[in-house]
């Protein structure tokens, strides 16, 4: 998932301080083994961050409650607001806590790109349930501590293109990205898939927080496109969807996991109706394997699990299992190496990683807003035939 096109980053000078502060791998002064989450815990995308944070918290609570650990687990929050310019401080705070042995996240692609050099320098492993930009596992980036726990946007963008080409038989698609790492990466893959299928593409970049989407909505209608892809997040798709409805757009609309949240429906109202949403994640409230998890989540947090809640839960339990093998004194680098080679059967899928930290899996799922609710449809490629 889920800002600004991926570029090689010079490691900030602050990294030098890690030799003195952040490289420690023993548990904290209180003896707890800490697992952190980095993502948007405030700001425009807080709903997506809370989905994952709650999954992490639930896994830690349940592991402690079992009483079979020789140590206490503790949760640490790292709020980057989903923004690259907030990610360095969030990561450094986590790194400086010597009790932290692993990080679930970062949640979004832009903050992952920004903070990964810091984590690599400190040897602290990060396992993201949702950062999907394909370039994050590019060996040239040198993100040696990053593991991706989800299929990347090569799968999601291709799935969108396949569905439009085969199922809806679209002839012309208007493709919009929000100029973030996530949006640009997803749009790039979708564009290639559409063009390979012989579909005409009109492409436009519209930055986040655009004050008024009226002009873009009119452009879409005037283009005579019969389908639309929006590669971005729900806080911008919602006002855009309203303007599309006002402008009289009647074609199909599809967006990715950055918009696949109940908050989109809440903010867009009836303008969200019939929108398709994709995600390399299943619906924990529907799948049989995640039913007990969904019940526990509802009981603990007073709401149903959301996008990537179950994946974050699985990844946390994977980390806990590897810590149990080594004990409370596990070193950061050793845990990183163990997780990179591990195979863990979670509730949502089996988690395994390739040599570059890429997730070994390809499944992407389709959802659609009907009657004011996001409904799970199934595997997008199977639905496309």
C-alpha positions as CSV (number, residue, x, y, z in Angstrom):
1,X,0.0,0.0,0.0
2,X,-0.1,1.5,0.3
3,X,4.2,8.3,-1.2
4,X,6.5,10.1,-3.8
5,X,8.2,7.9,-6.4
6,X,10.7,5.5,-5.1
7,X,14.2,6.8,-5.2
8,X,17.5,5.8,-3.8
9,X,18.0,7.5,-0.5
10,X,21.2,8.6,1.2
11,X,21.1,7.2,4.7
12,X,20.6,10.2,7.1
13,X,23.4,11.3,9.3
14,X,21.2,10.2,12.3
15,X,22.0,6.7,11.3
16,X,25.5,7.1,12.6
17,X,24.1,7.4,16.1
18,X,22.8,3.9,15.8
19,X,26.2,2.5,16.7
20,X,25.7,4.0,20.1
21,X,22.0,3.8,20.7
22,X,19.9,1.6,18.3
23,X,22.0,-1.5,17.6
24,X,21.4,-3.1,21.0
25,X,19.4,-6.3,20.6
26,X,18.8,-7.4,24.2
27,X,15.3,-6.9,25.7
28,X,14.5,-3.6,27.4
29,X,15.3,-2.6,30.9
30,X,11.9,-4.0,32.1
31,X,12.8,-7.4,30.6
32,X,10.0,-7.4,28.0
33,X,10.4,-8.5,24.4
34,X,8.9,-5.8,22.3
35,X,7.2,-5.9,18.9
36,X,6.5,-2.6,17.2
37,X,4.1,-1.4,14.6
38,X,4.9,1.5,12.2
39,X,2.0,3.1,10.3
40,X,-0.6,5.9,10.3
41,X,-1.9,6.1,13.8
42,X,-3.1,9.7,13.3
43,X,-3.8,11.8,10.2
44,X,-5.9,11.2,7.1
45,X,-5.2,7.5,6.9
46,X,-5.6,6.5,10.5
47,X,-8.3,4.0,9.9
48,X,-6.0,1.8,7.8
49,X,-3.3,2.0,10.5
50,X,-5.7,1.1,13.3
51,X,-6.8,-1.9,11.4
52,X,-3.3,-3.3,11.5
53,X,-2.3,-2.0,14.9
54,X,-5.3,-3.9,16.5
55,X,-4.2,-7.1,14.8
56,X,-0.7,-6.7,16.3
57,X,-2.1,-5.9,19.7
58,X,-4.5,-8.9,19.7
59,X,-1.7,-11.3,18.8
60,X,0.5,-10.0,21.6
61,X,-2.4,-10.1,24.2
62,X,-3.3,-13.6,23.3
63,X,0.3,-14.9,23.4
64,X,0.8,-13.3,26.8
65,X,-2.5,-14.8,28.1
66,X,-1.5,-18.4,27.1
67,X,1.1,-18.3,29.9
68,X,3.6,-20.6,28.0
69,X,6.2,-17.9,27.3
70,X,9.4,-17.4,29.4
71,X,9.1,-13.7,28.8
72,X,6.5,-10.9,28.5
73,X,5.6,-9.4,25.2
74,X,5.0,-5.7,24.9
75,X,3.6,-3.6,22.1
76,X,5.3,-0.4,20.8
77,X,3.6,2.1,18.5
78,X,5.4,4.0,15.8
79,X,3.1,6.7,14.2
80,X,4.3,7.9,10.8
81,X,0.9,9.3,9.7
82,X,1.4,7.4,6.5
83,X,3.8,10.1,5.3
84,X,7.4,9.7,4.2
85,X,8.6,12.9,6.0
86,X,7.3,11.5,9.3
87,X,8.7,8.0,8.8
88,X,12.3,8.7,9.8
89,X,11.4,10.0,13.3
90,X,9.0,7.1,13.8
91,X,11.5,4.5,12.8
92,X,14.3,6.1,14.9
93,X,12.1,6.1,18.0
94,X,11.5,2.3,17.5
95,X,15.2,1.6,16.8
96,X,16.3,3.4,19.9
97,X,14.1,1.2,22.1
98,X,16.5,-1.7,22.7
99,X,13.7,-4.0,23.7
100,X,12.2,-4.0,20.2
101,X,13.2,-7.1,18.3
102,X,11.0,-6.8,15.2
103,X,8.6,-4.4,13.5
104,X,5.2,-5.1,11.8
105,X,5.2,-2.6,9.0
106,X,5.8,0.0,7.8
107,X,2.3,0.1,6.5
108,X,2.6,2.3,3.4
109,X,5.2,2.3,0.6
110,X,6.4,5.8,0.9
111,X,7.3,5.6,4.6
112,X,8.8,2.1,4.0
113,X,11.1,3.6,1.4
114,X,12.2,6.4,3.7
115,X,12.7,4.4,6.9
116,X,14.1,1.1,5.5
117,X,17.8,2.4,5.3
118,X,17.6,3.1,9.1
119,X,16.2,-0.4,9.8
120,X,18.8,-2.0,7.6
121,X,21.6,-0.2,9.4
122,X,20.3,-1.3,12.8
123,X,19.6,-4.9,11.8
124,X,16.0,-4.6,12.9
125,X,13.7,-6.6,10.7
126,X,10.5,-5.1,9.4
127,X,7.7,-7.3,8.0
128,X,5.0,-5.3,6.2
129,X,1.5,-6.6,5.8
130,X,0.6,-3.9,3.3
131,X,3.5,-1.9,1.6
132,X,3.0,-3.0,-2.0
133,X,5.2,-0.9,-4.3
134,X,7.2,-3.5,-6.3
135,X,10.5,-1.5,-6.1
136,X,10.7,-1.9,-2.3
137,X,12.4,-5.4,-2.8
138,X,14.7,-4.2,-5.5
139,X,18.2,-5.3,-4.6
140,X,19.6,-1.9,-5.7
141,X,17.7,-0.3,-2.8
142,X,19.7,-2.4,-0.3
143,X,16.7,-2.8,2.1
144,X,18.2,-5.8,3.8
145,X,15.9,-5.8,6.8
146,X,12.6,-5.5,4.8
147,X,10.3,-8.5,4.2
148,X,7.0,-8.1,2.4
149,X,4.1,-10.2,3.8
150,X,1.7,-9.5,0.9
151,X,1.7,-9.8,-2.9
152,X,3.0,-6.6,-4.5
153,X,1.3,-4.3,-6.9
154,X,2.5,-6.2,-9.9
155,X,-0.3,-8.6,-8.9
156,X,-2.9,-6.1,-7.9
157,X,-2.5,-3.8,-10.9
158,X,-2.5,-6.8,-13.3
159,X,-5.6,-8.1,-11.6
160,X,-7.4,-4.8,-12.2
161,X,-6.4,-4.8,-15.9
162,X,-7.5,-8.4,-16.3
163,X,-10.9,-7.9,-14.8
164,X,-11.6,-4.8,-16.9
165,X,-10.4,-6.6,-20.1
166,X,-12.0,-10.0,-19.6
167,X,-15.0,-9.5,-17.3
168,X,-16.2,-6.0,-18.1
169,X,-14.7,-5.9,-21.6
170,X,-13.8,-2.2,-21.3
171,X,-12.6,-0.4,-24.4
172,X,-11.3,2.8,-22.8
173,X,-10.0,3.3,-19.2
174,X,-9.2,6.6,-17.5
175,X,-6.3,5.9,-15.1
176,X,-5.5,8.3,-12.2
177,X,-2.7,8.1,-9.7
178,X,-2.3,10.3,-6.6
179,X,1.5,10.9,-7.1
180,X,2.4,8.7,-4.1
181,X,4.8,5.8,-4.2
182,X,1.8,3.5,-3.9
183,X,-0.4,5.3,-6.4
184,X,2.3,5.6,-9.1
185,X,3.5,2.1,-8.7
186,X,0.0,0.6,-8.9
187,X,-1.0,2.8,-11.9
188,X,2.2,1.9,-13.8
189,X,1.4,-1.8,-13.6
190,X,-2.3,-1.4,-14.4
191,X,-1.4,0.8,-17.4
192,X,0.8,-1.9,-18.9
193,X,-1.8,-4.6,-18.3
194,X,-4.5,-2.5,-20.0
195,X,-2.4,-1.6,-23.0
196,X,-1.3,-5.2,-23.4
197,X,-5.0,-6.2,-23.5
198,X,-5.6,-3.6,-26.3
199,X,-7.5,-1.2,-24.1
200,X,-7.1,2.6,-24.7
201,X,-5.7,4.4,-21.7
202,X,-6.1,8.0,-20.7
203,X,-3.6,8.7,-17.8
204,X,-3.5,11.6,-15.3
205,X,-1.8,12.3,-12.0
206,X,-3.8,14.2,-9.4
207,X,-1.9,14.9,-6.1
208,X,-3.3,14.1,-2.7
209,X,-5.4,16.8,-1.0
210,X,-6.4,18.4,-4.2
211,X,-8.9,21.1,-3.1
212,X,-11.5,20.4,-5.7
213,X,-11.9,17.3,-7.9
214,X,-14.6,18.9,-10.2
215,X,-12.3,19.5,-13.1
216,X,-10.9,16.0,-13.1
217,X,-14.4,14.5,-12.8
218,X,-15.5,16.5,-15.9
219,X,-12.4,15.3,-17.8
220,X,-13.3,11.7,-17.0
221,X,-16.9,12.2,-18.3
222,X,-15.7,14.1,-21.4
223,X,-13.2,11.4,-22.2
224,X,-16.1,9.0,-22.8
225,X,-14.1,6.3,-20.9
226,X,-16.3,3.4,-19.9
227,X,-14.1,2.5,-16.9
228,X,-11.9,4.2,-14.4
229,X,-9.0,3.2,-12.1
230,X,-8.1,5.4,-9.1
231,X,-4.7,4.5,-7.6
232,X,-4.6,6.2,-4.3
233,X,-6.1,6.3,-0.8
234,X,-9.7,6.6,0.5
235,X,-9.4,10.1,1.9
236,X,-9.0,11.4,-1.7
237,X,-11.1,8.9,-3.5
238,X,-14.1,9.8,-1.4
239,X,-14.4,13.5,-2.5
240,X,-13.4,12.5,-6.1
241,X,-16.2,9.9,-6.2
242,X,-18.7,12.5,-5.1
243,X,-17.6,14.8,-7.9
244,X,-17.8,12.0,-10.4
245,X,-21.4,11.3,-9.4
246,X,-22.2,15.0,-9.6
247,X,-20.7,15.1,-13.1
248,X,-22.8,12.3,-14.3
249,X,-20.2,9.5,-14.7
250,X,-21.9,6.2,-15.3
251,X,-18.9,3.9,-16.0
252,X,-17.2,1.4,-13.7
253,X,-14.8,2.5,-11.0
254,X,-12.1,0.5,-9.3
255,X,-9.5,1.3,-6.7
256,X,-6.9,-0.6,-4.7
257,X,-6.2,-1.6,-1.1
258,X,-5.5,2.0,-0.1
259,X,-9.2,2.7,-0.6
260,X,-10.5,-0.6,0.6
261,X,-11.8,0.5,4.0
262,X,-15.3,1.3,5.5
263,X,-14.1,4.9,5.9
264,X,-14.3,5.3,2.1
265,X,-18.0,4.4,2.2
266,X,-18.6,6.7,5.2
267,X,-16.9,9.7,3.6
268,X,-18.3,9.2,0.1
269,X,-21.8,8.2,1.0
270,X,-23.9,7.0,-1.9
271,X,-21.2,8.1,-4.3
272,X,-19.3,4.9,-3.2
273,X,-22.1,2.6,-4.5
274,X,-20.9,0.0,-7.0
275,X,-17.2,0.9,-6.7
276,X,-14.9,-2.1,-7.0
277,X,-12.0,-2.4,-4.6
278,X,-9.1,-4.7,-4.8
279,X,-6.8,-6.0,-2.1
280,X,-4.1,-8.8,-1.7
281,X,-6.0,-9.6,1.5
282,X,-9.1,-11.6,2.3
283,X,-12.1,-10.6,4.3
284,X,-11.6,-11.9,7.8
285,X,-15.3,-11.7,8.6
286,X,-16.1,-14.1,5.7
287,X,-13.4,-16.7,5.4
288,X,-13.9,-19.8,7.5
289,X,-10.3,-19.9,8.6
290,X,-10.4,-16.4,10.2
291,X,-13.9,-16.7,11.8
292,X,-12.5,-17.2,15.4
293,X,-10.1,-14.3,14.9
294,X,-12.9,-12.0,13.7
295,X,-14.9,-12.9,16.8
296,X,-12.0,-12.2,19.1
297,X,-11.2,-8.9,17.3
298,X,-14.8,-7.8,17.6
299,X,-14.9,-8.6,21.3
300,X,-11.7,-6.8,22.0
301,X,-12.1,-3.7,19.9
302,X,-15.8,-3.4,19.5
303,X,-15.7,-3.5,15.7
304,X,-15.1,-5.9,12.9
305,X,-11.5,-6.4,11.6
306,X,-10.7,-4.3,8.6
307,X,-8.2,-4.3,5.7
308,X,-5.0,-6.1,6.7
309,X,-6.1,-6.7,10.3
310,X,-5.8,-10.5,10.0
311,X,-2.5,-10.2,8.0
312,X,-1.0,-8.1,10.7
313,X,-2.2,-10.6,13.3
314,X,-0.6,-13.5,11.3
315,X,2.7,-11.7,10.9
316,X,2.9,-10.8,14.6
317,X,2.3,-14.5,15.5
318,X,5.0,-15.5,13.0
319,X,7.4,-13.2,14.8
320,X,6.4,-14.6,18.2
321,X,7.0,-18.1,17.0
322,X,10.5,-17.3,15.9
323,X,11.3,-15.5,19.2
324,X,10.1,-18.5,21.1
325,X,12.7,-20.6,19.4
326,X,15.6,-18.4,20.4
327,X,14.3,-17.0,23.7
328,X,14.1,-13.5,25.1
329,X,17.8,-12.7,24.4
330,X,17.4,-13.1,20.6
331,X,19.5,-10.6,18.7
332,X,17.9,-8.4,16.1
333,X,20.1,-9.7,13.2
334,X,19.5,-13.3,14.2
335,X,15.8,-12.8,14.2
336,X,15.9,-11.0,10.9
337,X,17.8,-13.9,9.3
338,X,15.4,-16.5,10.9
339,X,12.3,-14.8,9.6
340,X,13.7,-14.4,6.1
341,X,14.1,-18.2,5.9
342,X,10.9,-19.2,7.8
343,X,7.7,-20.7,6.6
344,X,4.6,-19.9,8.7
345,X,1.1,-21.1,8.1
346,X,-1.1,-18.3,9.3
347,X,-4.9,-17.9,9.2
348,X,-4.8,-16.0,6.0
349,X,-2.1,-17.7,4.1
350,X,1.4,-19.3,4.3
351,X,4.1,-16.7,4.8
352,X,7.4,-17.4,3.0
353,X,9.9,-15.0,1.4
354,X,12.1,-15.0,-1.6
355,X,15.8,-14.2,-1.5
356,X,15.1,-10.4,-1.8
357,X,12.4,-10.5,0.9
358,X,9.5,-10.7,-1.6
359,X,6.4,-12.6,-0.6
360,X,5.9,-15.9,-2.3
361,X,2.3,-15.6,-3.3
362,X,0.1,-14.0,-6.0
363,X,-3.5,-14.0,-4.8
364,X,-5.5,-10.7,-5.1
365,X,-9.2,-10.3,-4.2
366,X,-12.1,-8.2,-5.4
367,X,-14.6,-6.4,-3.3
368,X,-17.6,-4.2,-4.3
369,X,-19.6,-1.6,-2.5
370,X,-23.3,-2.6,-2.4
371,X,-26.0,-1.2,-0.2
372,X,-23.5,1.0,1.7
373,X,-21.2,-1.9,2.6
374,X,-18.0,-3.4,1.1
375,X,-18.8,-6.9,0.0
376,X,-16.2,-9.6,-0.6
377,X,-16.4,-11.1,-4.2
378,X,-13.5,-13.5,-4.4
379,X,-10.2,-14.0,-6.2
380,X,-10.1,-11.4,-9.0
381,X,-8.5,-13.6,-11.6
382,X,-10.9,-16.4,-11.0
383,X,-13.8,-13.9,-11.3
384,X,-12.4,-12.6,-14.5
385,X,-12.3,-16.0,-16.0
